Amino acid sequence: MQISVTVMAVPARKLQAEYLASILRLYPFSDVSVTYDQIAAGTHESEWNNGANSLRAGLGKGDWHVVIQDDAILTPNFYENIEGAINAVPTKSIISLYTGKARPFPVRVTEAVSKVVDETFLQYMLLMWGVGIVIPTKHIEPLLDFVADWSEPYDTRIGIFYQRNRLPVYYTMPSLVDHDDDMGTAIPGHGTKPGARVAHRLATGPVIWNDRVINI
């Protein structure tokens, strides 16, 4: 199995993005790249443009593609835990590496997390966060074609594709990435109060996955 990865970045965070890429190059990914906004940053349009290019960066590079946003913090054993999650996930579908405590459904998500006993997956019909995702490479072109004319944000568009194709969105539990909350958000008005954009239950080492699923 080959897994590629790209860092989805804005030019203002070039230093952080290149540093993140340098860490990712220490792992056996089939390809590591950084994709920057090509239009004015700070809007949903620019976010989608960059997100689409970040997804395209995985074409022809492997079986699965990882997109990591530039404000992500990696957890230990990052590659091995992604590989394990891919092998354990019940259905070949998109995997979110982040489960957040803030928007859009903090109470509902917290209740689902409280039911977790062993390392497993949460499941929902949409993608709630785009901090880190793992997508089957074969899904990239159909996804981009399907949502090309939509106006929703990056993570929402991706989630709509999976919802319409009746495929679940899985969330690793524990989370394999966290937000660097000190950076804030690149989209004005799209944030929450400081300290809120953090993950539930971060991985601290190798994860032994099982295929149980808890619905959000």
C-alpha positions in Angstrom: 0.0 0.0 0.0 1.3 3.4 -1.0 0.2 6.6 0.9 1.0 10.1 -0.3 0.6 13.3 1.6 0.4 17.1 0.9 0.3 20.0 3.3 -2.5 22.4 2.4 -1.1 25.8 3.2 -1.5 29.6 2.8 1.5 31.7 1.8 1.5 33.5 5.1 2.3 30.2 6.9 5.1 29.1 4.6 7.5 28.6 7.4 5.1 26.4 9.3 4.1 24.5 6.2 7.7 23.7 5.1 8.5 22.6 8.7 5.5 20.3 8.7 6.6 18.9 5.3 10.1 18.3 6.6 8.7 16.1 9.5 6.4 14.2 7.1 9.5 13.4 4.9 10.9 11.4 7.8 8.1 8.9 7.3 7.8 6.4 4.3 5.1 8.3 2.4 5.3 7.7 -1.4 5.2 11.4 -2.0 5.3 14.6 0.2 4.3 18.0 -1.2 3.1 21.4 -0.1 0.2 23.1 -1.9 -0.3 26.9 -1.5 -3.3 29.1 -2.3 -3.1 30.4 -5.8 -5.7 33.1 -5.2 -6.2 35.6 -2.5 -6.4 33.8 0.8 -9.0 34.3 3.5 -12.2 33.2 1.7 -14.1 30.0 1.3 -13.4 30.2 -2.5 -9.6 30.3 -1.9 -9.9 27.5 0.7 -11.7 25.3 -1.8 -9.2 26.2 -4.6 -6.3 25.2 -2.4 -8.2 22.1 -1.1 -8.9 20.9 -4.6 -5.3 21.3 -5.6 -4.2 19.6 -2.5 -6.4 16.6 -3.4 -5.1 16.6 -7.0 -1.6 16.4 -5.6 -2.3 12.8 -4.7 -3.3 11.6 -8.2 -0.9 8.9 -9.5 1.1 8.9 -6.2 -0.4 6.0 -4.4 -3.5 4.1 -3.1 -4.5 6.6 -0.5 -3.8 10.4 -0.1 -3.5 12.4 3.1 -4.2 16.2 3.2 -2.9 18.0 6.3 -3.6 21.6 6.8 -0.8 23.9 7.8 -2.0 24.5 11.4 -2.0 20.8 12.2 0.1 19.2 14.9 1.2 15.6 14.3 1.0 12.9 16.9 3.7 10.2 17.4 3.8 7.2 15.1 1.9 9.2 12.6 2.4 7.1 9.5 2.1 3.7 11.2 -1.2 4.8 12.8 -2.6 6.0 9.5 -1.7 2.8 7.9 -3.3 0.8 10.7 -6.5 2.9 10.5 -6.7 2.3 6.7 -6.4 -1.5 7.3 -9.0 -1.5 10.1 -11.7 0.8 8.8 -14.9 -1.2 8.0 -15.6 0.5 4.6 -13.2 2.0 2.0 -14.2 5.6 2.6 -12.7 8.9 3.8 -11.1 9.0 7.2 -10.8 12.2 9.3 -7.7 12.3 11.5 -9.2 14.9 13.8 -12.3 15.0 16.1 -12.8 18.5 17.5 -14.3 19.9 20.7 -15.8 23.0 19.1 -18.3 23.5 16.2 -20.4 22.2 14.7 -21.9 19.8 17.3 -19.8 19.9 20.4 -22.3 18.3 22.8 -23.2 15.5 20.4 -19.6 14.7 19.6 -18.5 14.7 23.2 -21.3 12.2 24.0 -20.0 9.9 21.2 -16.4 10.2 22.4 -17.6 9.3 26.0 -18.7 5.9 24.6 -15.2 5.0 23.3 -13.4 2.3 25.3 -10.7 1.1 22.9 -9.1 2.6 19.8 -11.9 2.7 17.2 -13.8 5.0 14.9 -16.6 7.5 15.1 -18.9 7.8 12.2 -21.0 10.6 10.7 -22.7 11.4 7.4 -20.6 14.5 6.8 -17.1 15.8 7.2 -17.0 18.2 10.1 -13.3 19.2 10.1 -10.7 19.3 7.4 -7.6 19.5 9.6 -6.4 16.1 8.4 -8.0 13.6 6.1 -7.1 10.3 4.4 -8.9 9.7 1.1 -8.8 6.7 -1.3 -7.0 8.1 -4.3 -9.6 6.7 -6.7 -12.2 8.9 -5.1 -10.4 12.2 -5.8 -11.4 12.8 -9.4 -15.1 11.8 -9.0 -15.3 14.0 -5.9 -13.8 17.0 -7.6 -16.1 16.6 -10.6 -19.2 16.2 -8.3 -18.7 19.3 -6.2 -17.1 21.6 -8.8 -20.2 23.8 -8.9 -21.0 23.9 -5.2 -20.3 27.0 -3.2 -19.9 25.4 0.3 -16.6 25.4 2.3 -13.9 22.8 1.7 -14.9 20.3 4.3 -18.6 20.6 3.6 -18.1 19.9 -0.1 -16.1 16.8 0.6 -18.8 15.6 3.1 -21.6 16.1 0.6 -19.9 13.9 -1.9 -19.7 11.0 0.6 -23.2 11.6 1.8 -24.6 11.5 -1.7 -22.7 8.3 -2.4 -24.0 6.8 0.9 -20.5 6.3 2.2 -19.7 7.1 5.9 -17.1 9.6 7.1 -14.9 7.9 9.7 -13.1 9.8 12.5 -10.1 8.2 14.2 -10.5 7.9 17.9 -7.9 8.9 19.2 -7.3 11.8 16.9 -4.0 11.6 15.0 -3.6 15.4 14.5 -4.4 18.4 16.7 -4.9 22.1 15.8 -2.2 24.6 16.6 -4.9 26.8 18.2 -2.4 29.7 18.6 -2.4 30.2 14.8 -6.1 31.0 14.7 -8.0 30.6 11.4 -7.1 31.8 8.0 -10.7 32.7 7.2 -12.0 35.8 9.0 -15.0 35.2 11.1 -14.6 31.4 10.8 -13.0 30.7 14.2 -14.1 30.2 17.8 -12.7 31.6 21.0 -9.0 30.7 21.8 -8.5 27.3 23.2 -11.6 25.8 21.6 -10.1 24.4 18.4 -8.5 21.4 19.9 -8.9 17.6 19.5 -10.6 15.0 21.6 -8.2 12.2 22.9 -4.9 12.6 21.0 -2.8 9.5 20.2 0.4 9.3 22.2 2.0 6.3 20.6 1.2 3.2 18.4 -2.5 2.6 18.1 -4.0 -0.9 18.0 -7.2 -0.3 15.9 -10.4 -2.3 16.0 -13.2 -2.0 13.5 -16.0 -1.1 15.9 -17.9 2.1 15.0 -19.7 4.6 17.2 -22.3 6.9 15.6 -22.1 10.6 16.2 
